[in-house]
Amino acid sequence: MSEHKPLRVLVYSDDRDVRATVIAGLGARPHPDLPPFDYVECATEPVVWNHLDEGGIDLVILDGEAVPAGGLGIARQMKDEIYQAPPVLVLTGRPQDAWLATWSRAEAALPHPIDPLRLAETVIGLARGVLASA
């Protein structure tokens, strides 16, 4: 699988520490069977939509706790408006918020604080799905 072009992973949070934690937790290549990741960091909702409208995003990680626009609402709108939208991982405020992730139609959800091992496992699974459907 490693002969594929890099996967473009959009990471959205208004908190730069959350973005940095996600990117550091995944690294440049979270698994040897995957191509490297090319991260697109977004701190505001309009920038998220600019990148999504341009296309070429393979995977989206959205912070459900971001303000003023939370990742759960963005995920739902994305699934409503973008044909064959990329898979989404939402970061929820707590484990009990998993039902909100279901409402948002995200493919996966993880609670804050971010567990790097669970993050990597989840994202690797989503990335494999992206490559399998390509």
C-alpha positions in Angstrom: 0.0 0.0 0.0 2.9 2.4 0.6 3.2 3.2 -3.1 0.1 5.5 -2.8 0.5 9.3 -2.8 0.3 10.8 0.7 -3.1 10.9 2.4 -4.3 14.4 3.0 -5.7 14.6 6.6 -7.6 17.7 7.6 -7.3 18.4 11.4 -9.8 21.0 12.7 -9.7 22.6 16.2 -9.8 26.2 17.4 -7.2 25.0 19.9 -3.7 24.6 18.5 -2.8 22.2 21.3 -5.5 19.8 20.2 -4.3 20.0 16.6 -0.7 19.5 17.8 -1.7 16.5 20.0 -3.5 14.8 17.1 -0.6 15.3 14.6 2.0 14.3 17.2 0.0 11.3 18.2 -0.3 10.1 14.6 3.1 11.2 13.3 4.2 11.4 9.7 3.2 7.8 8.9 1.1 6.1 11.6 1.7 2.6 10.1 4.3 1.2 7.7 1.5 -0.2 5.5 0.1 3.3 4.9 1.4 6.1 2.8 2.7 9.2 4.7 0.1 11.7 6.0 0.0 15.3 4.7 -1.7 17.3 7.4 -4.0 20.3 6.7 -4.5 22.2 9.9 -7.6 24.4 10.3 -8.4 26.7 13.2 -11.7 28.1 11.8 -14.8 26.7 10.1 -14.5 28.8 6.9 -11.0 27.4 6.3 -12.4 23.8 6.8 -15.0 24.5 4.1 -12.4 26.1 1.8 -10.3 22.9 1.9 -13.3 20.6 1.6 -14.6 22.6 -1.4 -11.2 22.4 -3.1 -11.3 18.6 -2.8 -8.4 16.2 -2.3 -9.0 15.7 1.5 -8.9 11.9 2.3 -9.7 11.9 6.0 -11.1 14.5 8.4 -10.5 14.8 12.1 -12.8 17.3 13.8 -12.8 18.6 17.4 -16.3 18.5 18.7 -15.4 20.9 21.4 -14.2 23.6 19.0 -15.9 27.0 19.2 -17.7 28.8 17.8 -18.3 26.0 15.3 -18.1 22.5 16.8 -16.8 19.5 14.8 -20.0 17.6 15.3 -22.1 20.1 13.4 -19.5 20.4 10.7 -19.4 16.7 10.3 -23.2 16.5 9.8 -23.3 19.3 7.4 -20.3 17.8 5.5 -22.2 14.5 5.2 -25.3 16.3 4.0 -23.6 18.5 1.4 -20.6 16.7 0.0 -21.1 13.7 -2.3 -18.9 10.9 -1.1 -17.6 12.9 1.8 -14.3 11.7 3.3 -14.5 9.6 6.5 -14.7 11.6 9.7 -13.3 11.1 13.2 -14.9 13.4 15.8 -13.2 14.2 19.1 -16.0 14.4 21.7 -15.9 16.1 25.1 -16.5 12.9 27.0 -17.3 9.2 26.2 -21.1 9.8 27.0 -21.2 12.1 23.9 -20.8 9.2 21.5 -24.5 9.5 20.6 -23.7 12.9 19.2 -21.1 11.4 16.9 -23.8 9.0 15.6 -26.0 12.0 15.0 -23.2 13.7 13.1 -22.8 10.6 10.9 -19.1 10.5 11.7 -17.5 7.2 11.0 -15.6 7.2 14.4 -15.5 9.1 17.6 -13.0 9.4 20.5 -13.3 11.4 23.7 -11.0 14.0 25.1 -8.4 13.7 26.5 -6.9 12.1 23.4 -5.4 8.7 23.9 -2.6 8.5 21.3 -2.9 4.7 20.9 -6.7 4.7 20.4 -6.3 7.7 18.0 -3.7 5.8 15.9 -5.8 2.6 15.9 -8.9 4.5 14.8 -7.2 6.6 12.1 -5.3 3.6 10.7 -8.6 1.8 10.3 -10.2 4.8 8.6 -7.1 5.3 6.3 -7.2 1.6 5.3 -10.8 2.1 4.3 -9.9 5.1 2.2 -7.2 3.2 0.4 -9.4 0.1 -0.1 -12.1 2.3 -1.8 -9.6 4.1 -4.0 
